[in-house]
Amino acid sequence: MNELGNKIKLWRNYRHLTLEQLNALTGIHYARLSKFERGVEIPNQQMLERIEIALDVKFDDLKIVDEEIEALIFDFIDTLFYMRMNFDYFIDIINEKREVYMINQNYYKINLIEYIISVLKSEIEVSNKLEKTLNSTVEPNTLYQQLYLEYKAVKMHSLRHFNEAFVYAEKALSISNYNKNTAMINFHYSLLHHDCGQYEDARKYLMQAKQMFLDGCSYKRAINCDIQMADIYTRIGCYKKAIELQIACLEVFHYMEVNDSMRALTLRNTAWVHILMTEYEKSLKILDEAEILEPKNGNLILYKIWCYYSLGRYDDARKIIDDNQYLHDVSIYKDRFKLFEYLVINGNQKPSKKLINKAKEVYENLAEKEVYENMYFYLDILIDLLDRANDKDELIHYLKIKGHLGK
């Protein structure tokens, strides 16, 4: 089907006309109209004018809508590349002009914008619905298929369906030929490797992404790469490098427009490295800064409890626990929060069976879900508790696990 034929069919359907009804309005036989729509034959100017009158449309004017949709999606790609994240702007435009857009042959590009936004907002039902349309409308081996595959990978990653995410990301990268999109695919591919504990691959793709962001003057994205690189250094135990990079990022934030969420995240990540280095006082000082920006962040609360507990300041730890009881009802934090509550109650006494069982539960859940960024830390907590409880058999079992994970 050619472009003109597609437009004729779209507008005929929009006007709720059959080929026979359009035949009656134009005097052009329905079989010939069908050929026009399929691109088998091209109407002459006189016939085209008759079709336009019947459908109440000027096909030349539709080129303006084509150009508008094209400009909108490239503006959206820039929004992703430069980390503007002004999604409401695009949603408002789409909703305002949806009636015009939806009878355009490029409406799938509008659907694609909506799909990416739904993925980034974790609106799973919306994204599932849009996939049913996009699967049959996105043209293969195009920029738009690259975007679609990339964000299918992002969606699968967020759902922790890692194997599927890798398949989509690899396909997107294999056909990518647009620098801004290739940079974003490399960035997301790096995050995927990172969450699978493949840190060298994560570092490789992150470095490629950062260079592309710098080449395209996307400095927010480049800084975001540095934040992720610092996290990789943390994972592989290069704590000093991680802190140096995080401090450098915080310095750069003074000279660029960065939201409070990114500042708070970087501060929390820095505090986390100090926790891993058992520098709890330094960590608390940094957490106080982060708390001003995002006071109710679950990770921040857990970090502060752990620092006070590790320093033997149980009253301070209990106060934080009492002030944040709502975390018992937050799925991603409730188990760890309950463990820390047990730890503080137990204090420096011999660990209770209830405490040890909770520590096992937290570690096993993290291990089952392959949450690498947390499972090692909680394995160490469990090993320490078993050692203090003098439970030699269980201690040996989990020490073997730690040795295997370290290989």
C-alpha distance (Angstrom), angle and dihedral (degrees) to the residues before:
residue distance angle dihedral
M1 . . .
N2 3.82 . .
E3 3.80 125.3 .
L4 3.80 96.5 -99.5
G5 3.80 93.0 45.0
N6 3.79 90.0 51.2
K7 3.79 91.2 51.8
I8 3.80 92.4 49.7
K9 3.81 90.6 52.1
L10 3.81 93.4 45.2
W11 3.79 92.7 51.6
R12 3.81 93.5 42.9
N13 3.80 89.3 54.0
Y14 3.81 90.8 44.1
R15 3.83 89.4 54.6
H16 3.84 88.5 47.7
L17 3.80 92.7 -122.2
T18 3.80 128.4 147.5
L19 3.80 120.4 -141.4
E20 3.80 88.1 -105.2
Q21 3.81 91.7 53.7
L22 3.80 91.3 48.6
N23 3.81 87.2 48.7
A24 3.82 88.8 56.9
L25 3.81 92.5 49.3
T26 3.81 96.9 46.1
G27 3.77 104.9 28.5
I28 3.82 88.2 -127.5
H29 3.80 113.8 128.4
Y30 3.79 113.1 -106.4
A31 3.82 91.6 -126.4
R32 3.78 89.6 58.2
L33 3.78 91.7 45.5
S34 3.80 87.3 54.2
K35 3.81 89.3 53.7
F36 3.81 89.6 51.8
E37 3.80 90.8 52.3
R38 3.81 92.9 47.6
G39 3.79 92.5 47.5
V40 3.79 92.3 -118.5
E41 3.80 89.4 122.2
I42 3.81 133.1 17.0
P43 3.83 117.9 -136.8
N44 3.80 117.9 -122.7
Q45 3.81 118.9 -120.2
Q46 3.81 94.4 -94.1
M47 3.80 93.1 51.3
L48 3.79 91.4 44.8
E49 3.80 91.0 54.1
R50 3.81 90.8 51.3
I51 3.81 90.3 50.8
E52 3.82 90.9 48.2
I53 3.83 91.4 51.5
A54 3.82 91.4 49.1
L55 3.80 92.7 48.4
D56 3.84 94.6 37.9
V57 3.79 93.4 -128.1
K58 3.81 139.6 113.5
F59 3.79 108.4 -140.6
D60 3.79 92.9 -158.5
D61 3.82 88.3 59.4
L62 3.80 89.6 56.1
K63 3.80 88.9 68.6
I64 3.80 86.9 72.1
V65 3.82 89.5 58.1
D66 3.83 90.0 47.1
E67 3.79 89.7 53.7
E68 3.80 91.7 44.9
I69 3.82 92.6 53.3
E70 3.81 90.8 45.9
A71 3.81 91.1 50.7
L72 3.81 90.7 47.2
I73 3.80 95.4 54.1
F74 3.81 92.8 45.9
D75 3.79 88.7 50.1
F76 3.81 87.1 51.3
I77 3.82 91.4 50.7
D78 3.81 87.6 53.2
T79 3.79 89.6 50.2
L80 3.80 89.6 56.5
F81 3.81 94.0 42.1
Y82 3.81 95.1 48.3
M83 3.82 92.7 39.4
R84 3.79 95.2 -122.8
M85 3.83 93.4 141.2
N86 3.84 92.7 -168.5
F87 3.78 91.7 151.9
D88 3.81 95.8 154.3
Y89 3.80 88.7 64.5
F90 3.81 91.2 60.8
I91 3.79 94.6 41.0
D92 3.82 90.5 53.0
I93 3.83 92.5 50.4
I94 3.80 92.5 47.3
N95 3.81 93.8 48.5
E96 3.79 91.7 46.7
K97 3.81 94.1 51.6
R98 3.78 101.7 26.9
E99 3.81 94.5 116.5
V100 3.80 90.1 57.6
Y101 3.80 95.1 40.9
M102 3.80 97.7 47.1
I103 3.82 93.1 62.1
N104 3.78 91.3 52.2
Q105 3.80 122.7 98.4
N106 3.82 89.0 -127.8
Y107 3.81 94.4 56.3
Y108 3.81 88.4 114.2
K109 3.83 86.8 71.9
I110 3.80 88.6 59.5
N111 3.81 88.6 48.9
L112 3.79 88.3 50.6
I113 3.82 92.1 54.9
E114 3.81 89.2 49.4
Y115 3.81 90.7 47.6
I116 3.80 94.2 52.9
I117 3.80 91.5 47.9
S118 3.81 90.9 49.5
V119 3.82 90.6 50.7
L120 3.81 92.9 49.4
K121 3.81 90.0 47.7
S122 3.84 91.1 47.6
E123 3.81 91.8 -121.0
I124 3.80 94.5 155.1
E125 3.81 98.8 174.9
V126 3.81 91.8 50.5
S127 3.80 92.7 48.0
N128 3.83 91.5 47.5
K129 3.79 90.4 53.8
L130 3.80 93.4 47.9
E131 3.81 91.4 49.0
K132 3.81 90.0 63.0
T133 3.81 88.6 61.1
L134 3.79 98.8 37.7
N135 3.81 94.5 49.8
S136 3.80 89.4 69.6
T137 3.81 101.5 31.0
V138 3.80 107.8 45.5
E139 3.79 109.1 95.0
P140 3.83 114.4 -124.7
N141 3.80 122.8 -109.5
T142 3.79 93.9 15.0
L143 3.79 134.5 119.8
Y144 3.79 87.3 -102.3
Q145 3.79 93.4 55.9
Q146 3.81 88.0 49.9
L147 3.80 89.9 54.6
Y148 3.79 92.5 44.9
L149 3.81 94.0 50.1
E150 3.80 91.9 44.4
Y151 3.79 93.7 55.0
K152 3.78 92.8 41.9
A153 3.81 83.4 59.0
V154 3.81 90.7 48.4
K155 3.80 89.9 50.9
M156 3.82 93.6 48.7
H157 3.81 88.9 46.9
S158 3.81 91.6 53.3
L159 3.81 88.6 51.1
R160 3.83 88.5 48.5
H161 3.81 91.6 -119.3
F162 3.78 89.1 140.3
N163 3.82 99.9 170.7
E164 3.80 92.3 54.8
A165 3.79 90.8 44.0
F166 3.81 91.0 55.0
V167 3.81 91.6 50.5
Y168 3.81 93.3 52.9
A169 3.81 94.0 42.4
E170 3.81 92.7 50.0
K171 3.82 91.1 49.1
A172 3.79 91.4 49.4
L173 3.79 92.1 49.3
S174 3.81 92.8 47.1
I175 3.81 93.1 59.0
S176 3.80 98.9 32.7
N177 3.80 114.2 121.6
Y178 3.81 101.8 155.1
N179 3.81 114.6 89.8
K180 3.79 98.6 -143.6
N181 3.77 91.9 50.8
T182 3.82 93.3 42.7
A183 3.80 88.9 54.5
M184 3.80 91.0 52.9
I185 3.82 92.7 46.5
N186 3.82 90.4 51.3
F187 3.81 89.6 49.5
H188 3.81 93.7 50.8
Y189 3.81 91.2 42.1
S190 3.80 88.6 54.5
L191 3.81 91.7 52.2
L192 3.79 89.5 50.9
H193 3.82 92.7 52.1
H194 3.81 88.8 45.3
D195 3.80 94.2 55.5
C196 3.81 89.6 48.4
G197 3.79 91.0 55.1
Q198 3.83 92.7 -110.8
Y199 3.77 94.0 132.5
E200 3.81 100.4 164.8
D201 3.81 91.4 54.2
A202 3.80 89.4 44.3
R203 3.79 90.1 53.4
K204 3.82 92.6 48.0
Y205 3.80 95.4 53.2
L206 3.80 92.0 40.8
M207 3.80 91.5 55.6
Q208 3.82 90.3 50.6
A209 3.79 90.9 49.3
K210 3.80 93.4 48.2
Q211 3.80 92.9 52.2
M212 3.81 90.6 50.7
F213 3.80 91.1 48.6
L214 3.80 90.4 51.0
D215 3.81 90.9 47.6
G216 3.80 88.6 53.0
C217 3.85 93.2 44.3
S218 3.82 92.1 -116.2
Y219 3.79 94.8 145.8
K220 3.81 95.9 166.4
R221 3.78 89.8 57.6
A222 3.81 90.8 45.9
I223 3.80 89.8 53.3
N224 3.79 88.9 47.0
C225 3.81 86.9 55.9
D226 3.81 89.5 53.4
I227 3.81 90.1 51.6
Q228 3.81 89.4 52.2
M229 3.82 91.1 45.1
A230 3.80 89.8 53.8
D231 3.80 87.9 53.0
I232 3.82 90.0 52.8
Y233 3.81 89.8 51.6
T234 3.81 87.7 51.2
R235 3.80 91.9 51.6
I236 3.81 93.2 51.8
G237 3.80 93.0 45.6
C238 3.82 98.8 -106.8
Y239 3.79 91.0 133.5
K240 3.80 98.9 161.9
K241 3.81 91.7 52.4
A242 3.79 89.6 48.2
I243 3.79 93.0 52.3
E244 3.82 92.7 45.4
L245 3.80 90.8 53.3
Q246 3.81 93.2 45.1
I247 3.81 92.0 50.0
A248 3.81 89.4 49.0
C249 3.83 89.5 52.6
L250 3.80 91.7 50.0
E251 3.80 89.5 51.4
V252 3.80 91.8 51.1
F253 3.81 90.1 50.8
H254 3.82 87.9 70.1
Y255 3.80 89.7 65.4
M256 3.78 101.8 43.0
E257 3.79 138.5 49.9
V258 3.79 105.9 -95.5
N259 3.80 126.5 161.8
D260 3.79 122.9 -119.7
S261 3.80 91.2 -110.5
M262 3.81 93.0 63.4
R263 3.81 92.4 45.4
A264 3.79 91.1 49.1
L265 3.81 92.2 47.5
T266 3.81 91.8 51.8
L267 3.79 91.6 48.1
R268 3.81 91.3 49.3
N269 3.80 91.3 48.6
T270 3.81 89.9 51.2
A271 3.79 90.7 48.9
W272 3.82 89.5 49.6
V273 3.82 91.2 56.1
H274 3.80 90.0 51.7
I275 3.82 88.0 51.7
L276 3.80 89.9 53.5
M277 3.81 87.6 50.5
T278 3.86 88.5 49.9
E279 3.82 89.5 -118.7
Y280 3.79 93.9 137.6
E281 3.82 99.5 162.2
K282 3.81 90.6 53.9
S283 3.77 89.8 47.6
L284 3.82 92.8 51.8
K285 3.80 91.5 51.3
I286 3.82 91.1 53.9
L287 3.81 92.2 43.4
D288 3.81 89.3 56.1
E289 3.82 88.1 59.1
A290 3.80 92.0 47.8
E291 3.80 91.1 47.7
I292 3.81 91.3 61.9
L293 3.82 89.0 59.1
E294 3.83 99.8 39.5
P295 3.81 109.3 10.5
K296 3.81 98.3 174.4
N297 3.79 100.2 46.2
G298 3.82 108.9 138.4
N299 3.80 96.3 -141.5
L300 3.80 91.4 50.0
I301 3.80 90.6 53.0
L302 3.81 92.1 49.4
Y303 3.81 91.6 47.5
K304 3.81 92.1 52.4
I305 3.81 92.5 48.3
W306 3.81 90.2 50.5
C307 3.81 93.0 48.9
Y308 3.80 93.4 50.3
Y309 3.80 91.1 44.4
S310 3.82 92.1 49.9
L311 3.81 90.6 49.3
G312 3.81 90.3 50.7
R313 3.82 91.1 -115.0
Y314 3.78 93.5 136.4
D315 3.82 96.5 161.3
D316 3.82 90.9 57.3
A317 3.80 90.0 47.5
R318 3.82 91.5 49.3
K319 3.80 91.3 51.5
I320 3.81 91.4 55.3
I321 3.80 90.1 47.6
D322 3.81 91.9 49.7
D323 3.82 91.7 48.1
N324 3.80 93.5 51.0
Q325 3.79 105.5 43.0
Y326 3.82 89.0 135.6
L327 3.83 88.0 79.4
H328 3.80 87.4 75.8
D329 3.81 85.4 73.8
V330 3.81 98.4 44.1
S331 3.80 107.6 95.7
I332 3.81 98.9 -148.3
Y333 3.82 93.6 49.6
K334 3.82 107.9 27.3
D335 3.83 98.6 89.9
R336 3.80 94.6 46.8
F337 3.80 91.0 43.1
K338 3.82 90.6 52.3
L339 3.82 90.1 48.5
F340 3.81 91.3 52.4
E341 3.79 89.6 47.4
Y342 3.82 89.5 55.0
L343 3.81 90.9 45.9
V344 3.80 92.4 53.7
I345 3.81 92.8 45.4
N346 3.82 90.0 50.0
G347 3.82 92.0 47.0
N348 3.81 113.3 171.7
Q349 3.80 94.6 -23.6
K350 3.78 124.0 112.8
P351 3.84 105.7 -71.9
S352 3.79 114.4 -98.6
K353 3.79 122.7 -128.4
K354 3.81 89.2 -114.4
L355 3.81 90.8 55.7
I356 3.81 93.4 47.9
N357 3.81 92.3 47.7
K358 3.80 90.4 51.3
A359 3.81 90.8 50.0
K360 3.81 89.4 50.7
E361 3.80 90.8 49.3
V362 3.80 93.1 51.2
Y363 3.79 93.7 47.4
E364 3.82 94.8 44.5
N365 3.81 91.9 49.7
L366 3.79 91.7 50.7
A367 3.81 91.5 46.0
E368 3.80 92.1 49.0
K369 3.81 90.6 52.3
E370 3.83 90.7 42.3
V371 3.81 92.2 -125.6
Y372 3.79 92.7 167.8
E373 3.79 95.6 176.0
N374 3.84 90.9 66.0
M375 3.78 109.7 20.7
Y376 3.83 96.7 76.5
F377 3.80 92.2 52.3
Y378 3.80 93.1 50.4
L379 3.79 91.5 44.2
D380 3.82 87.7 59.0
I381 3.82 90.1 50.4
L382 3.81 90.2 51.7
I383 3.81 92.6 47.8
D384 3.82 91.0 50.2
L385 3.80 91.5 50.5
L386 3.81 92.5 48.8
D387 3.80 90.3 48.8
R388 3.81 91.6 50.8
A389 3.82 90.2 46.9
N390 3.83 89.9 50.3
D391 3.82 90.0 -128.1
K392 3.81 95.2 155.1
D393 3.81 99.8 176.1
E394 3.80 94.4 51.7
L395 3.80 90.6 40.5
I396 3.81 92.0 55.9
H397 3.82 90.5 47.1
Y398 3.81 94.0 54.8
L399 3.79 93.4 40.0
K400 3.81 87.3 57.8
I401 3.80 89.3 51.1
K402 3.79 90.3 50.9
G403 3.79 90.6 49.5
H404 3.79 91.1 50.4
L405 3.82 92.4 48.5
G406 3.78 90.5 50.1
K407 3.81 93.2 59.1
